[in-house]
Amino acid sequence: MELFETFDEHGRLKGEVPRQTVHKLGLWHKSAQVFVFNPQGELLLAQRAADKDLYANLWDYSVGEHLMPGETHLEAAYRGLVEELGIRQIQLEPLGAQRWVVQQGDNFWDREIQQAYQGIYHGELAPDPAEVQAIEYVALDDLHRRVEQRPGQFTPWLLEDLREFNLW
């Protein structure tokens, strides 16, 4: 059972709660998002696995990771890169400030304290098929066109963050 640390509206730790309960009740918890670029400036997108509980088969961040108890945002970002893509050698920089983000869907209420990161990577990738069914580097202009033509192929949080971080 995956446990998340939960927080009050002031960021004070409240305790550890199972993942499903956190998303069902909309408890504040932490996550890290990673935007991996290649040296040509193309963004690495990951297509979520078909059996993911939220937004299966949709294109998403390079890596999105909930924090494990006691973990920092940066530690979670690096852990996610290794676990999901096999990336071990990358320098990450914060992308924007820490944010408090609320998203609701049909069967979840996500309230996250988020920190996004970006980094440049050139090397082999080893996607974990339990998490990622496909990966693709995309030029930002091409990504913008794809989003305009078929926004339903992307997670809502990726679309929001592409705009917020002005990655067009």
C-alpha positions in Angstrom: 0.0 0.0 0.0 1.4 3.3 -1.1 1.4 6.0 1.7 1.6 9.7 1.1 2.5 12.4 3.6 -0.5 14.8 4.0 -0.4 18.4 4.9 -2.7 21.1 6.2 -3.4 24.3 4.3 -0.3 25.9 5.9 2.0 23.1 4.8 2.3 21.5 8.2 2.6 17.7 8.2 -0.5 15.9 9.3 0.4 12.3 8.8 0.6 9.4 6.3 -2.5 8.3 4.4 -3.0 5.6 1.7 -2.9 7.0 -1.9 -6.5 6.2 -2.7 -7.8 7.9 0.3 -5.6 11.0 -0.4 -7.1 11.3 -3.9 -10.6 10.5 -2.8 -10.7 13.0 0.0 -8.6 15.7 -1.7 -5.9 15.8 1.0 -2.8 18.0 0.4 0.2 16.0 -0.6 3.5 16.6 -2.5 4.6 15.8 -6.0 7.4 16.6 -8.4 7.2 17.1 -12.2 10.2 16.8 -14.5 10.6 18.2 -18.0 13.5 16.5 -19.7 14.9 18.1 -22.9 17.5 16.8 -25.3 20.3 19.1 -26.5 18.2 20.2 -29.5 15.6 21.6 -27.1 13.0 18.9 -27.7 10.8 17.9 -24.8 10.6 14.2 -23.8 7.0 13.2 -23.4 5.9 9.9 -21.7 2.7 8.1 -22.7 1.1 6.8 -19.5 0.7 3.0 -19.3 -2.7 1.6 -20.3 -3.5 0.4 -16.7 -2.8 3.7 -14.9 -5.7 4.7 -12.6 -5.8 8.2 -13.9 -5.5 9.3 -17.6 -4.2 6.0 -18.9 -2.7 6.1 -22.5 -2.4 9.9 -22.4 0.8 11.8 -23.1 2.3 13.4 -20.0 5.4 15.0 -18.4 8.7 13.3 -18.8 8.2 12.2 -15.2 5.6 12.9 -12.6 6.2 11.5 -9.1 4.5 11.6 -5.8 6.9 12.0 -2.8 7.6 9.1 -0.5 7.4 9.9 3.2 10.5 11.9 4.2 11.5 12.6 0.6 12.2 16.1 -0.8 10.8 17.2 -4.1 14.2 17.0 -5.7 14.9 13.5 -4.4 11.5 12.4 -5.8 12.3 13.9 -9.2 15.6 12.0 -9.4 14.1 8.8 -8.1 11.3 9.0 -10.7 13.8 9.6 -13.5 15.6 6.4 -12.6 12.5 4.3 -12.0 10.5 5.4 -15.0 13.1 6.2 -17.6 16.4 4.8 -16.4 18.0 8.3 -16.3 20.8 8.5 -13.8 23.0 11.3 -15.0 21.1 14.6 -15.3 21.4 18.0 -13.6 17.9 19.3 -12.6 17.0 22.9 -12.1 13.8 24.2 -10.6 11.2 25.3 -13.1 9.2 28.0 -11.4 8.4 28.2 -7.7 6.7 25.6 -5.5 2.9 25.7 -6.3 -0.3 24.6 -4.6 -2.4 23.1 -7.3 -6.0 21.7 -7.2 -7.4 19.4 -9.9 -10.7 17.5 -9.9 -11.9 14.7 -12.1 -14.7 12.2 -12.1 -13.2 9.9 -9.5 -10.5 12.0 -7.8 -9.7 15.3 -6.1 -6.0 16.1 -6.3 -4.5 18.8 -4.1 -0.8 18.9 -4.5 2.1 20.9 -3.3 4.2 20.7 -6.5 7.7 21.6 -7.6 8.6 21.3 -11.3 12.2 20.7 -12.6 13.9 20.8 -15.9 17.1 19.3 -17.2 18.9 18.4 -20.4 19.7 14.7 -21.1 21.5 13.0 -23.9 21.7 9.2 -23.5 19.9 5.9 -23.5 16.4 5.7 -22.1 14.9 2.6 -20.5 11.2 3.2 -19.9 9.5 1.1 -17.3 6.5 -0.5 -19.1 4.5 -0.6 -15.9 4.5 3.2 -16.0 5.3 4.3 -19.5 4.1 2.6 -22.8 5.9 5.0 -25.1 8.3 8.0 -25.1 8.9 10.7 -27.7 11.0 13.8 -28.0 8.9 16.6 -29.5 9.9 20.1 -30.7 7.9 22.6 -28.7 6.4 24.1 -31.9 5.3 20.7 -33.0 3.9 20.0 -29.5 1.9 23.2 -29.6 0.3 22.2 -32.9 -0.5 18.7 -31.6 -2.1 20.1 -28.5 -4.2 22.5 -30.6 -5.3 19.7 -32.9 -5.8 16.9 -30.3 -5.8 18.2 -26.7 -7.5 15.1 -25.5 -4.3 13.1 -26.1 -2.6 14.9 -23.2 -3.1 14.9 -19.5 -4.8 18.1 -18.2 -2.0 18.8 -15.8 0.6 18.7 -18.7 -1.5 21.1 -20.7 -1.9 23.5 -17.7 1.9 23.4 -17.0 2.9 23.9 -20.6 1.0 27.2 -20.5 2.0 28.2 -17.0 5.7 27.7 -17.6 5.4 29.3 -21.1 7.0 26.2 -22.8 5.5 27.0 -26.2 
